[in-house]
Amino acid sequence: MNAPIFLDTGYILALLNSRDEFHSLALQLANEIDSRLITGQGALFVSRDF
């Protein structure tokens, strides 16, 4: 397993929103990541409505 990767709000929103211009890239990365994913409460709070 590789070093953990910190997820920011932009990535989370792109992953959740199919209309986001980076949605396809976010999905591709999600399938390729072989690391533990971590994020902060702020990113989760901002992403909660999407």
N, CA, C, O and CB atoms as a CASP TS submission, in Angstrom:
PFRMAT TS
TARGET T0000
AUTHOR 0000-0000-0000
METHOD Language model
MODEL 1
PARENT N/A
ATOM      1  N   MET     1       0.842  -1.184   0.000  1.00  0.00           N
ATOM      2  CA  MET     1       0.000   0.000   0.000  1.00  0.00           C
ATOM      3  C   MET     1       0.885   1.244   0.000  1.00  0.00           C
ATOM      4  O   MET     1       1.899   1.301   0.695  1.00  0.00           O
ATOM      5  CB  MET     1      -0.956   0.000   1.220  1.00  0.00           C
ATOM      6  N   ASN     2       0.491   2.216  -0.773  1.00  0.00           N
ATOM      7  CA  ASN     2       1.221   3.479  -0.877  1.00  0.00           C
ATOM      8  C   ASN     2       0.859   4.407   0.279  1.00  0.00           C
ATOM      9  O   ASN     2       0.001   4.090   1.102  1.00  0.00           O
ATOM     10  CB  ASN     2       0.924   4.165  -2.222  1.00  0.00           C
ATOM     11  N   ALA     3       1.518   5.541   0.324  1.00  0.00           N
ATOM     12  CA  ALA     3       1.227   6.550   1.344  1.00  0.00           C
ATOM     13  C   ALA     3      -0.220   7.027   1.209  1.00  0.00           C
ATOM     14  O   ALA     3      -0.761   7.033   0.103  1.00  0.00           O
ATOM     15  CB  ALA     3       2.207   7.749   1.228  1.00  0.00           C
ATOM     16  N   PRO     4      -0.853   7.425   2.310  1.00  0.00           N
ATOM     17  CA  PRO     4      -2.233   7.916   2.253  1.00  0.00           C
ATOM     18  C   PRO     4      -2.346   9.150   1.357  1.00  0.00           C
ATOM     19  O   PRO     4      -1.398   9.921   1.214  1.00  0.00           O
ATOM     20  CB  PRO     4      -2.739   8.244   3.665  1.00  0.00           C
ATOM     21  N   ILE     5      -3.509   9.316   0.769  1.00  0.00           N
ATOM     22  CA  ILE     5      -3.791  10.463  -0.097  1.00  0.00           C
ATOM     23  C   ILE     5      -4.876  11.299   0.572  1.00  0.00           C
ATOM     24  O   ILE     5      -5.912  10.777   0.984  1.00  0.00           O
ATOM     25  CB  ILE     5      -4.234  10.006  -1.537  1.00  0.00           C
ATOM     26  N   PHE     6      -4.623  12.615   0.676  1.00  0.00           N
ATOM     27  CA  PHE     6      -5.595  13.532   1.259  1.00  0.00           C
ATOM     28  C   PHE     6      -6.548  14.011   0.170  1.00  0.00           C
ATOM     29  O   PHE     6      -6.108  14.537  -0.853  1.00  0.00           O
ATOM     30  CB  PHE     6      -4.887  14.736   1.942  1.00  0.00           C
ATOM     31  N   LEU     7      -7.838  13.834   0.380  1.00  0.00           N
ATOM     32  CA  LEU     7      -8.851  14.272  -0.578  1.00  0.00           C
ATOM     33  C   LEU     7      -9.340  15.661  -0.204  1.00  0.00           C
ATOM     34  O   LEU     7      -9.748  15.901   0.932  1.00  0.00           O
ATOM     35  CB  LEU     7     -10.034  13.276  -0.629  1.00  0.00           C
ATOM     36  N   ASP     8      -9.295  16.574  -1.165  1.00  0.00           N
ATOM     37  CA  ASP     8      -9.819  17.909  -0.901  1.00  0.00           C
ATOM     38  C   ASP     8     -11.243  18.011  -1.435  1.00  0.00           C
ATOM     39  O   ASP     8     -11.742  17.092  -2.083  1.00  0.00           O
ATOM     40  CB  ASP     8      -8.915  18.994  -1.538  1.00  0.00           C
ATOM     41  N   THR     9     -11.879  19.122  -1.162  1.00  0.00           N
ATOM     42  CA  THR     9     -13.271  19.322  -1.543  1.00  0.00           C
ATOM     43  C   THR     9     -13.477  19.231  -3.047  1.00  0.00           C
ATOM     44  O   THR     9     -14.468  18.658  -3.501  1.00  0.00           O
ATOM     45  CB  THR     9     -13.755  20.659  -1.043  1.00  0.00           C
ATOM     46  N   GLY    10     -12.556  19.788  -3.827  1.00  0.00           N
ATOM     47  CA  GLY    10     -12.698  19.769  -5.284  1.00  0.00           C
ATOM     48  C   GLY    10     -12.810  18.366  -5.839  1.00  0.00           C
ATOM     49  O   GLY    10     -13.642  18.104  -6.708  1.00  0.00           O
ATOM     50  N   TYR    11     -11.979  17.461  -5.343  1.00  0.00           N
ATOM     51  CA  TYR    11     -12.025  16.073  -5.818  1.00  0.00           C
ATOM     52  C   TYR    11     -13.331  15.406  -5.399  1.00  0.00           C
ATOM     53  O   TYR    11     -13.969  14.720  -6.197  1.00  0.00           O
ATOM     54  CB  TYR    11     -10.821  15.272  -5.277  1.00  0.00           C
ATOM     55  N   ILE    12     -13.720  15.607  -4.160  1.00  0.00           N
ATOM     56  CA  ILE    12     -14.951  14.983  -3.665  1.00  0.00           C
ATOM     57  C   ILE    12     -16.155  15.464  -4.464  1.00  0.00           C
ATOM     58  O   ILE    12     -17.004  14.661  -4.852  1.00  0.00           O
ATOM     59  CB  ILE    12     -15.152  15.289  -2.169  1.00  0.00           C
ATOM     60  N   LEU    13     -16.235  16.771  -4.714  1.00  0.00           N
ATOM     61  CA  LEU    13     -17.358  17.310  -5.482  1.00  0.00           C
ATOM     62  C   LEU    13     -17.351  16.797  -6.915  1.00  0.00           C
ATOM     63  O   LEU    13     -18.405  16.472  -7.461  1.00  0.00           O
ATOM     64  CB  LEU    13     -17.320  18.836  -5.477  1.00  0.00           C
ATOM     65  N   ALA    14     -16.184  16.721  -7.524  1.00  0.00           N
ATOM     66  CA  ALA    14     -16.090  16.192  -8.889  1.00  0.00           C
ATOM     67  C   ALA    14     -16.531  14.735  -8.930  1.00  0.00           C
ATOM     68  O   ALA    14     -17.177  14.313  -9.889  1.00  0.00           O
ATOM     69  CB  ALA    14     -14.651  16.326  -9.426  1.00  0.00           C
ATOM     70  N   LEU    15     -16.198  13.981  -7.925  1.00  0.00           N
ATOM     71  CA  LEU    15     -16.574  12.569  -7.866  1.00  0.00           C
ATOM     72  C   LEU    15     -18.087  12.408  -7.699  1.00  0.00           C
ATOM     73  O   LEU    15     -18.685  11.513  -8.297  1.00  0.00           O
ATOM     74  CB  LEU    15     -15.838  11.871  -6.713  1.00  0.00           C
ATOM     75  N   LEU    16     -18.697  13.259  -6.901  1.00  0.00           N
ATOM     76  CA  LEU    16     -20.126  13.141  -6.613  1.00  0.00           C
ATOM     77  C   LEU    16     -21.034  13.765  -7.667  1.00  0.00           C
ATOM     78  O   LEU    16     -22.178  13.340  -7.824  1.00  0.00           O
ATOM     79  CB  LEU    16     -20.414  13.767  -5.299  1.00  0.00           C
ATOM     80  N   ASN    17     -20.539  14.763  -8.389  1.00  0.00           N
ATOM     81  CA  ASN    17     -21.369  15.527  -9.324  1.00  0.00           C
ATOM     82  C   ASN    17     -21.076  15.108 -10.761  1.00  0.00           C
ATOM     83  O   ASN    17     -20.026  15.450 -11.306  1.00  0.00           O
ATOM     84  CB  ASN    17     -21.130  17.041  -9.151  1.00  0.00           C
ATOM     85  N   SER    18     -21.989  14.379 -11.371  1.00  0.00           N
ATOM     86  CA  SER    18     -21.774  13.889 -12.739  1.00  0.00           C
ATOM     87  C   SER    18     -21.702  15.019 -13.764  1.00  0.00           C
ATOM     88  O   SER    18     -21.245  14.794 -14.885  1.00  0.00           O
ATOM     89  CB  SER    18     -22.885  12.929 -13.124  1.00  0.00           C
ATOM     90  N   ARG    19     -22.139  16.221 -13.412  1.00  0.00           N
ATOM     91  CA  ARG    19     -22.061  17.359 -14.336  1.00  0.00           C
ATOM     92  C   ARG    19     -20.779  18.167 -14.180  1.00  0.00           C
ATOM     93  O   ARG    19     -20.538  19.100 -14.945  1.00  0.00           O
ATOM     94  CB  ARG    19     -23.249  18.266 -14.133  1.00  0.00           C
ATOM     95  N   ASP    20     -19.963  17.820 -13.203  1.00  0.00           N
ATOM     96  CA  ASP    20     -18.692  18.513 -12.986  1.00  0.00           C
ATOM     97  C   ASP    20     -17.743  18.230 -14.146  1.00  0.00           C
ATOM     98  O   ASP    20     -17.687  17.105 -14.641  1.00  0.00           O
ATOM     99  CB  ASP    20     -18.049  18.079 -11.643  1.00  0.00           C
ATOM    100  N   GLU    21     -17.004  19.237 -14.580  1.00  0.00           N
ATOM    101  CA  GLU    21     -16.105  19.060 -15.722  1.00  0.00           C
ATOM    102  C   GLU    21     -14.992  18.050 -15.451  1.00  0.00           C
ATOM    103  O   GLU    21     -14.404  17.521 -16.394  1.00  0.00           O
ATOM    104  CB  GLU    21     -15.497  20.388 -16.102  1.00  0.00           C
ATOM    105  N   PHE    22     -14.694  17.774 -14.188  1.00  0.00           N
ATOM    106  CA  PHE    22     -13.641  16.821 -13.836  1.00  0.00           C
ATOM    107  C   PHE    22     -14.191  15.487 -13.321  1.00  0.00           C
ATOM    108  O   PHE    22     -13.444  14.677 -12.773  1.00  0.00           O
ATOM    109  CB  PHE    22     -12.734  17.430 -12.790  1.00  0.00           C
ATOM    110  N   HIS    23     -15.488  15.262 -13.497  1.00  0.00           N
ATOM    111  CA  HIS    23     -16.112  14.036 -12.996  1.00  0.00           C
ATOM    112  C   HIS    23     -15.474  12.776 -13.592  1.00  0.00           C
ATOM    113  O   HIS    23     -15.162  11.839 -12.856  1.00  0.00           O
ATOM    114  CB  HIS    23     -17.604  14.052 -13.303  1.00  0.00           C
ATOM    115  N   SER    24     -15.282  12.744 -14.888  1.00  0.00           N
ATOM    116  CA  SER    24     -14.689  11.561 -15.533  1.00  0.00           C
ATOM    117  C   SER    24     -13.291  11.287 -15.004  1.00  0.00           C
ATOM    118  O   SER    24     -12.937  10.137 -14.743  1.00  0.00           O
ATOM    119  CB  SER    24     -14.640  11.745 -17.055  1.00  0.00           C
ATOM    120  N   LEU    25     -12.507  12.324 -14.846  1.00  0.00           N
ATOM    121  CA  LEU    25     -11.152  12.169 -14.315  1.00  0.00           C
ATOM    122  C   LEU    25     -11.192  11.682 -12.865  1.00  0.00           C
ATOM    123  O   LEU    25     -10.399  10.828 -12.470  1.00  0.00           O
ATOM    124  CB  LEU    25     -10.381  13.502 -14.410  1.00  0.00           C
ATOM    125  N   ALA    26     -12.109  12.224 -12.084  1.00  0.00           N
ATOM    126  CA  ALA    26     -12.236  11.796 -10.690  1.00  0.00           C
ATOM    127  C   ALA    26     -12.606  10.317 -10.607  1.00  0.00           C
ATOM    128  O   ALA    26     -12.074   9.595  -9.764  1.00  0.00           O
ATOM    129  CB  ALA    26     -13.288  12.648  -9.960  1.00  0.00           C
ATOM    130  N   LEU    27     -13.514   9.860 -11.472  1.00  0.00           N
ATOM    131  CA  LEU    27     -13.874   8.439 -11.499  1.00  0.00           C
ATOM    132  C   LEU    27     -12.686   7.575 -11.892  1.00  0.00           C
ATOM    133  O   LEU    27     -12.447   6.522 -11.300  1.00  0.00           O
ATOM    134  CB  LEU    27     -15.032   8.201 -12.467  1.00  0.00           C
ATOM    135  N   GLN    28     -11.950   8.026 -12.888  1.00  0.00           N
ATOM    136  CA  GLN    28     -10.771   7.282 -13.335  1.00  0.00           C
ATOM    137  C   GLN    28      -9.758   7.155 -12.195  1.00  0.00           C
ATOM    138  O   GLN    28      -9.229   6.072 -11.944  1.00  0.00           O
ATOM    139  CB  GLN    28     -10.123   7.976 -14.557  1.00  0.00           C
ATOM    140  N   LEU    29      -9.497   8.251 -11.519  1.00  0.00           N
ATOM    141  CA  LEU    29      -8.553   8.219 -10.398  1.00  0.00           C
ATOM    142  C   LEU    29      -9.056   7.321  -9.271  1.00  0.00           C
ATOM    143  O   LEU    29      -8.271   6.606  -8.649  1.00  0.00           O
ATOM    144  CB  LEU    29      -8.312   9.634  -9.867  1.00  0.00           C
ATOM    145  N   ALA    30     -10.358   7.356  -9.008  1.00  0.00           N
ATOM    146  CA  ALA    30     -10.927   6.521  -7.945  1.00  0.00           C
ATOM    147  C   ALA    30     -10.681   5.043  -8.218  1.00  0.00           C
ATOM    148  O   ALA    30     -10.464   4.264  -7.289  1.00  0.00           O
ATOM    149  CB  ALA    30     -12.433   6.784  -7.804  1.00  0.00           C
ATOM    150  N   ASN    31     -10.714   4.660  -9.481  1.00  0.00           N
ATOM    151  CA  ASN    31     -10.480   3.264  -9.852  1.00  0.00           C
ATOM    152  C   ASN    31      -9.009   2.887  -9.825  1.00  0.00           C
ATOM    153  O   ASN    31      -8.676   1.706  -9.732  1.00  0.00           O
ATOM    154  CB  ASN    31     -11.038   2.996 -11.225  1.00  0.00           C
ATOM    155  N   GLU    32      -8.125   3.868  -9.902  1.00  0.00           N
ATOM    156  CA  GLU    32      -6.690   3.597  -9.974  1.00  0.00           C
ATOM    157  C   GLU    32      -5.961   3.754  -8.639  1.00  0.00           C
ATOM    158  O   GLU    32      -4.852   3.243  -8.479  1.00  0.00           O
ATOM    159  CB  GLU    32      -6.064   4.506 -10.982  1.00  0.00           C
ATOM    160  N   ILE    33      -6.560   4.441  -7.697  1.00  0.00           N
ATOM    161  CA  ILE    33      -5.897   4.719  -6.421  1.00  0.00           C
ATOM    162  C   ILE    33      -5.758   3.437  -5.606  1.00  0.00           C
ATOM    163  O   ILE    33      -6.722   2.702  -5.395  1.00  0.00           O
ATOM    164  CB  ILE    33      -6.680   5.782  -5.619  1.00  0.00           C
ATOM    165  N   ASP    34      -4.540   3.195  -5.158  1.00  0.00           N
ATOM    166  CA  ASP    34      -4.255   2.025  -4.322  1.00  0.00           C
ATOM    167  C   ASP    34      -3.652   2.495  -2.998  1.00  0.00           C
ATOM    168  O   ASP    34      -2.623   1.991  -2.548  1.00  0.00           O
ATOM    169  CB  ASP    34      -3.287   1.034  -5.052  1.00  0.00           C
ATOM    170  N   SER    35      -4.313   3.461  -2.397  1.00  0.00           N
ATOM    171  CA  SER    35      -3.843   4.040  -1.139  1.00  0.00           C
ATOM    172  C   SER    35      -5.029   4.273  -0.226  1.00  0.00           C
ATOM    173  O   SER    35      -6.179   4.297  -0.664  1.00  0.00           O
ATOM    174  CB  SER    35      -3.071   5.362  -1.383  1.00  0.00           C
ATOM    175  N   ARG    36      -4.735   4.441   1.030  1.00  0.00           N
ATOM    176  CA  ARG    36      -5.774   4.823   1.978  1.00  0.00           C
ATOM    177  C   ARG    36      -6.129   6.280   1.713  1.00  0.00           C
ATOM    178  O   ARG    36      -5.243   7.109   1.503  1.00  0.00           O
ATOM    179  CB  ARG    36      -5.309   4.609   3.464  1.00  0.00           C
ATOM    180  N   LEU    37      -7.418   6.592   1.722  1.00  0.00           N
ATOM    181  CA  LEU    37      -7.880   7.950   1.456  1.00  0.00           C
ATOM    182  C   LEU    37      -8.280   8.611   2.769  1.00  0.00           C
ATOM    183  O   LEU    37      -8.970   8.016   3.596  1.00  0.00           O
ATOM    184  CB  LEU    37      -9.069   7.947   0.456  1.00  0.00           C
ATOM    185  N   ILE    38      -7.836   9.851   2.945  1.00  0.00           N
ATOM    186  CA  ILE    38      -8.191  10.607   4.143  1.00  0.00           C
ATOM    187  C   ILE    38      -8.697  11.983   3.725  1.00  0.00           C
ATOM    188  O   ILE    38      -8.358  12.475   2.648  1.00  0.00           O
ATOM    189  CB  ILE    38      -6.975  10.732   5.111  1.00  0.00           C
ATOM    190  N   THR    39      -9.497  12.593   4.569  1.00  0.00           N
ATOM    191  CA  THR    39      -9.986  13.943   4.315  1.00  0.00           C
ATOM    192  C   THR    39     -10.290  14.600   5.657  1.00  0.00           C
ATOM    193  O   THR    39     -10.179  13.970   6.709  1.00  0.00           O
ATOM    194  CB  THR    39     -11.251  13.928   3.394  1.00  0.00           C
ATOM    195  N   GLY    40     -10.664  15.841   5.608  1.00  0.00           N
ATOM    196  CA  GLY    40     -10.979  16.570   6.827  1.00  0.00           C
ATOM    197  C   GLY    40     -12.462  16.838   6.951  1.00  0.00           C
ATOM    198  O   GLY    40     -13.217  16.674   5.993  1.00  0.00           O
ATOM    199  N   GLN    41     -12.869  17.246   8.124  1.00  0.00           N
ATOM    200  CA  GLN    41     -14.277  17.540   8.359  1.00  0.00           C
ATOM    201  C   GLN    41     -14.778  18.673   7.476  1.00  0.00           C
ATOM    202  O   GLN    41     -15.934  18.666   7.051  1.00  0.00           O
ATOM    203  CB  GLN    41     -14.498  17.888   9.813  1.00  0.00           C
ATOM    204  N   GLY    42     -13.921  19.639   7.199  1.00  0.00           N
ATOM    205  CA  GLY    42     -14.332  20.762   6.357  1.00  0.00           C
ATOM    206  C   GLY    42     -14.729  20.314   4.966  1.00  0.00           C
ATOM    207  O   GLY    42     -15.740  20.768   4.431  1.00  0.00           O
ATOM    208  N   ALA    43     -13.945  19.426   4.376  1.00  0.00           N
ATOM    209  CA  ALA    43     -14.249  18.924   3.036  1.00  0.00           C
ATOM    210  C   ALA    43     -15.553  18.135   3.046  1.00  0.00           C
ATOM    211  O   ALA    43     -16.346  18.241   2.111  1.00  0.00           O
ATOM    212  CB  ALA    43     -13.099  18.045   2.510  1.00  0.00           C
ATOM    213  N   LEU    44     -15.779  17.360   4.075  1.00  0.00           N
ATOM    214  CA  LEU    44     -17.025  16.596   4.169  1.00  0.00           C
ATOM    215  C   LEU    44     -18.216  17.515   4.391  1.00  0.00           C
ATOM    216  O   LEU    44     -19.287  17.286   3.828  1.00  0.00           O
ATOM    217  CB  LEU    44     -16.939  15.570   5.301  1.00  0.00           C
ATOM    218  N   PHE    45     -18.042  18.550   5.202  1.00  0.00           N
ATOM    219  CA  PHE    45     -19.120  19.496   5.474  1.00  0.00           C
ATOM    220  C   PHE    45     -19.548  20.208   4.197  1.00  0.00           C
ATOM    221  O   PHE    45     -20.743  20.321   3.924  1.00  0.00           O
ATOM    222  CB  PHE    45     -18.683  20.518   6.529  1.00  0.00           C
ATOM    223  N   VAL    46     -18.597  20.684   3.421  1.00  0.00           N
ATOM    224  CA  VAL    46     -18.901  21.399   2.180  1.00  0.00           C
ATOM    225  C   VAL    46     -19.535  20.462   1.160  1.00  0.00           C
ATOM    226  O   VAL    46     -20.367  20.895   0.363  1.00  0.00           O
ATOM    227  CB  VAL    46     -17.627  22.034   1.598  1.00  0.00           C
ATOM    228  N   SER    47     -19.158  19.193   1.170  1.00  0.00           N
ATOM    229  CA  SER    47     -19.618  18.222   0.177  1.00  0.00           C
ATOM    230  C   SER    47     -20.960  17.589   0.532  1.00  0.00           C
ATOM    231  O   SER    47     -21.512  16.851  -0.285  1.00  0.00           O
ATOM    232  CB  SER    47     -18.586  17.142   0.011  1.00  0.00           C
ATOM    233  N   ARG    48     -21.488  17.842   1.686  1.00  0.00           N
ATOM    234  CA  ARG    48     -22.644  17.098   2.183  1.00  0.00           C
ATOM    235  C   ARG    48     -23.908  17.264   1.347  1.00  0.00           C
ATOM    236  O   ARG    48     -24.757  16.372   1.352  1.00  0.00           O
ATOM    237  CB  ARG    48     -22.931  17.515   3.578  1.00  0.00           C
ATOM    238  N   ASP    49     -24.060  18.360   0.640  1.00  0.00           N
ATOM    239  CA  ASP    49     -25.298  18.622  -0.098  1.00  0.00           C
ATOM    240  C   ASP    49     -25.262  18.172  -1.550  1.00  0.00           C
ATOM    241  O   ASP    49     -26.201  18.440  -2.299  1.00  0.00           O
ATOM    242  CB  ASP    49     -25.606  20.078  -0.051  1.00  0.00           C
ATOM    243  N   PHE    50     -24.203  17.495  -1.960  1.00  0.00           N
ATOM    244  CA  PHE    50     -24.102  17.092  -3.363  1.00  0.00           C
ATOM    245  C   PHE    50     -24.361  15.630  -3.531  1.00  0.00           C
ATOM    246  O   PHE    50     -24.317  15.120  -4.651  1.00  0.00           O
ATOM    247  CB  PHE    50     -22.749  17.431  -3.922  1.00  0.00           C
TER
END
